[in-house]
Amino acid sequence: MSPRLTLAVPVRNHAGRRGVPVARSFERWVRAALAGRRSGRVEVGIALFDENDARRLNREYRGKDYATNVLSFPYAAVRGERSALLGELALCPAVVAREARAQGKHVRDHFAHLTVHGVLHLIGYDHESARDAEHMEAIERRVLAGLGIADPYA
């Protein structure tokens, strides 16, 4: 029997946008991304932002002056601190919806993909090199397939 994962996924909708997935969906996607990778008590915060705030965050933290779909902010515990918080994801529903339409994907599936992608960043995966990108994308494909979602890179 594998160690149990106790998960908290608070979702805050600062975007004021309707039509975004419910908190239970985000929790399911976070749980799928963490399956076999984390156990114990884990918390991942999810905040939904409008395009202006998403652009501001992307500019401030990545030096890129445009609204992006998802940003990952891993939590770095101070020495000796025990925290269940992995970090926070900042998603922009307007960008997610626009990308989904442009790519011919279901908006819900794109939210799932970006949530899984962001969680993988929180636990240390990256795609800076081609090799790292291939590895991370392979994990994303497996996780999403387990959720019944088609390959987002196809």
C-alpha positions as CSV (number, residue, x, y, z in Angstrom):
1,M,0.0,0.0,0.0
2,S,1.4,3.4,-1.0
3,P,1.6,6.2,1.5
4,R,-1.5,8.3,1.6
5,L,-1.6,11.8,0.2
6,T,-3.7,14.3,2.2
7,L,-4.3,17.3,-0.1
8,A,-5.6,20.8,0.4
9,V,-6.1,22.9,-2.7
10,P,-7.6,26.3,-1.9
11,V,-8.8,28.1,-5.0
12,R,-9.2,31.9,-5.1
13,N,-10.8,33.5,-8.1
14,H,-9.3,37.0,-8.4
15,A,-10.3,37.1,-12.0
16,G,-14.0,37.3,-11.3
17,R,-14.4,35.1,-14.3
18,R,-17.2,32.6,-14.7
19,G,-16.9,29.3,-16.4
20,V,-13.7,28.2,-14.6
21,P,-13.5,24.7,-13.2
22,V,-14.6,24.1,-9.6
23,A,-12.2,23.6,-6.8
24,R,-12.8,19.8,-6.8
25,S,-11.6,19.6,-10.4
26,F,-8.4,21.5,-9.5
27,E,-7.9,19.1,-6.6
28,R,-8.3,16.1,-8.8
29,W,-5.7,17.4,-11.3
30,V,-3.2,18.3,-8.5
31,R,-3.7,14.9,-6.9
32,A,-3.0,13.2,-10.3
33,A,0.1,15.2,-10.8
34,L,1.4,14.3,-7.4
35,A,0.5,10.6,-7.4
36,G,3.5,8.5,-6.6
37,R,5.6,11.7,-6.2
38,R,4.5,13.0,-2.9
39,S,2.8,11.6,0.2
40,G,1.6,13.0,3.5
41,R,0.0,16.3,3.9
42,V,0.4,18.6,0.9
43,E,-1.1,22.0,0.1
44,V,-1.1,23.7,-3.3
45,G,-2.7,27.1,-3.6
46,I,-4.4,28.1,-6.8
47,A,-5.2,31.7,-7.7
48,L,-7.0,32.8,-10.8
49,F,-6.1,36.3,-12.1
50,D,-7.4,38.6,-14.9
51,E,-5.1,39.5,-17.8
52,N,-3.7,42.7,-16.2
53,D,-2.7,40.9,-13.0
54,A,-1.3,37.9,-14.9
55,R,0.7,40.3,-17.1
56,R,2.0,42.1,-14.0
57,L,3.0,38.9,-12.3
58,N,4.8,37.6,-15.4
59,R,6.6,40.9,-15.8
60,E,7.6,41.1,-12.2
61,Y,8.7,37.5,-11.7
62,R,9.9,36.4,-15.2
63,G,10.7,39.7,-16.9
64,K,8.1,38.9,-19.7
65,D,5.6,41.7,-20.5
66,Y,2.5,39.7,-21.4
67,A,-0.3,37.8,-19.6
68,T,0.7,34.1,-19.4
69,N,-1.4,31.0,-18.8
70,V,0.2,29.7,-15.7
71,L,3.0,30.7,-13.3
72,S,4.3,28.4,-10.6
73,F,5.6,29.8,-7.3
74,P,7.3,27.0,-5.3
75,Y,7.3,27.6,-1.5
76,A,10.8,27.6,0.0
77,A,10.5,26.7,3.7
78,V,12.9,28.4,6.0
79,R,15.5,26.3,7.7
80,G,13.9,24.0,10.3
81,E,10.3,24.8,9.2
82,R,7.9,22.0,8.5
83,S,5.3,23.1,6.0
84,A,2.9,21.2,3.9
85,L,2.8,24.0,1.3
86,L,4.4,23.1,-2.0
87,G,3.6,26.5,-3.5
88,E,1.1,28.4,-5.5
89,L,-0.1,28.4,-9.1
90,A,-1.4,31.6,-10.7
91,L,-3.6,30.9,-13.7
92,C,-5.2,33.3,-16.1
93,P,-8.6,32.0,-17.2
94,A,-8.8,34.4,-20.2
95,V,-5.5,33.3,-21.6
96,V,-6.3,29.6,-20.9
97,A,-9.6,29.9,-22.7
98,R,-8.1,31.8,-25.7
99,E,-5.3,29.2,-26.1
100,A,-7.8,26.3,-25.9
101,R,-9.9,27.8,-28.6
102,A,-6.8,28.5,-30.8
103,Q,-5.5,25.0,-30.3
104,G,-8.9,23.3,-30.8
105,K,-8.9,21.9,-27.2
106,H,-11.6,21.8,-24.6
107,V,-11.1,24.6,-22.1
108,R,-11.4,22.2,-19.2
109,D,-8.7,19.9,-20.6
110,H,-6.4,22.9,-21.1
111,F,-7.0,23.9,-17.4
112,A,-6.2,20.3,-16.4
113,H,-3.0,20.3,-18.5
114,L,-1.8,23.7,-17.2
115,T,-2.5,22.6,-13.6
116,V,-0.5,19.4,-14.0
117,H,2.3,21.3,-15.7
118,G,2.4,23.9,-12.9
119,V,2.4,21.3,-10.2
120,L,5.3,19.5,-11.8
121,H,7.2,22.8,-11.7
122,L,6.4,23.1,-8.0
123,I,8.1,19.8,-7.3
124,G,11.2,20.6,-9.3
125,Y,10.5,19.6,-12.9
126,D,11.5,22.0,-15.6
127,H,11.8,22.3,-19.4
128,E,14.8,24.6,-19.9
129,S,16.7,22.0,-21.9
130,A,15.3,19.7,-24.7
131,R,16.0,16.7,-22.6
132,D,14.2,18.1,-19.5
133,A,11.2,19.2,-21.7
134,E,10.9,15.7,-23.2
135,H,10.9,14.2,-19.7
136,M,8.4,16.6,-18.3
137,E,6.1,16.3,-21.3
138,A,6.1,12.5,-21.0
139,I,5.0,12.8,-17.4
140,E,2.3,15.3,-18.4
141,R,1.1,12.9,-21.1
142,R,0.9,10.0,-18.7
143,V,-0.9,12.0,-16.0
144,L,-3.4,13.4,-18.5
145,A,-4.0,10.1,-20.1
146,G,-4.9,8.7,-16.7
147,L,-7.5,11.5,-16.4
148,G,-8.9,10.6,-19.9
149,I,-7.4,13.7,-21.5
150,A,-5.8,13.6,-24.9
151,D,-2.1,14.3,-25.5
152,P,-1.8,18.1,-25.3
153,Y,1.3,18.1,-27.4
154,A,-0.2,16.1,-30.3
